[in-house]
Amino acid sequence: MAGYSWILDESTALLFQQHSRSPEAADDADAVGSGPVALIAADLNADGIPDLAVVNQYDNTISLLNGKGDGTFTAQSTMETGGVPLGIAFADFTGGGLNSVVVRF
C-alpha cells in the first residue's frame, strides 16, 4: 500500500495518503479492537490482495481485516493472543515457503 500510512487510535485504523494531513473520509475508517499498537499490511490469506492484521493491546487480540481489492477491507475478525501484544510481523520464518504471523509480547 505504497503512498499511504496508517494512524491508530483507541479503536480505529485510519488510512492517510502520503503527503496529506487529513485521513480519507471518516466513513472509511476501519474499526479494530481496543488499544491498537501495531499493524502489518500483507497478503495474509494468499489471494493476491493486501490484508491488515492489527495487534490490540488493551483487549489482547489481533484484528484481521481481509482486503477486498478495491482499497477497502472486510469487517474485522479477531483472535485472542493469550497475552499483551506489543508488535507483529509476517514472514517465512522457517524457510519452508509458507508465511506466518508472529506476535511479540
N, C-alpha and C positions, 0 to 999 in steps of 0.2 A: 504494500500500500504506500508506494513512494509518493512523496509530496504531501503526506498527511502526518499529523501527530495526534496522540490521544491524551486527554486530560481526565483524570479520575477524581471524583468527589466521593461523598459518603455512600452513594448507591448508583452512580451513573457513569458511564464511559462516554465522553464527548469527543467527537471527531473534529479536528481543526485542519483546515487547509494550510499548507506551508505558506509562510509569509502573511498569514491572516491573524487577526487578533480576536475574531469572533467565531464561535462554533457554527457548524451547519445548523439548519433550522432546529429549534428546540424539540420538535416532534420526532426528529431523527435520533434523539438520544437513546442509548441502549441501557435498559435497567440491568443492573448486576446485583450481586449480594452486598452485604454490609461491610464497609471499610475496605474497598478495593485498594491494593497497594502495588500491584504489578500486573502486566499483561503481555501476551505474545499474540502476534498475528501470523498464522501459518496454516497450511493445508492439513488440518488435523484429521480429517476423515478420508483423505486420498481421492477427493472428487475433482481436484484441479482448481478449487475456489478457496481463497483465503478465509479462514475462520478465526475466531477470537477465543482465548482462554484467559480468564481474569482470576487472580487469587484474591480472596476476600478475608481480610484479617480478623474482623470482628465476629463473623459467624463461622469461621473455619471451613470455608467452602471454596470450590473452584466453579466459576460460571463458565459454561461453554455455549458459545453463540455460533451457529453454523452460517457461513456466508451464503447468500442467495445468488451471487454472481452479478448483481446489479449495484453493488456498493452498500446493500442493506444486509441485516442479519436476522435470523430467527430469534424468537424469544429464548431466553436462557434456559438451559437445563443445568442442574447443579450436582456436584459430587462433594461429599464430605472428605476433609483431608485428615482428620484424626489428630490434628494439632494446629497451632497457629502458623499459617503460611506467610512467608516473607518474600518469596520470589518464585519464578517459574522459568523453565527452559524446555525447548523442544529440539531434539536431535537424535541421530543414530548413535547412541552411547555404547552399544556393544559391537558395532561393526557388522551386524548381521543384515543390514539393508532395510530394517524397519525403524521408523522414528518412534520415540517415546516422549511423553510429557513427564518432567521431573519437577517436584515442588520442593523448595528449600524451606526448612523450618528454623 
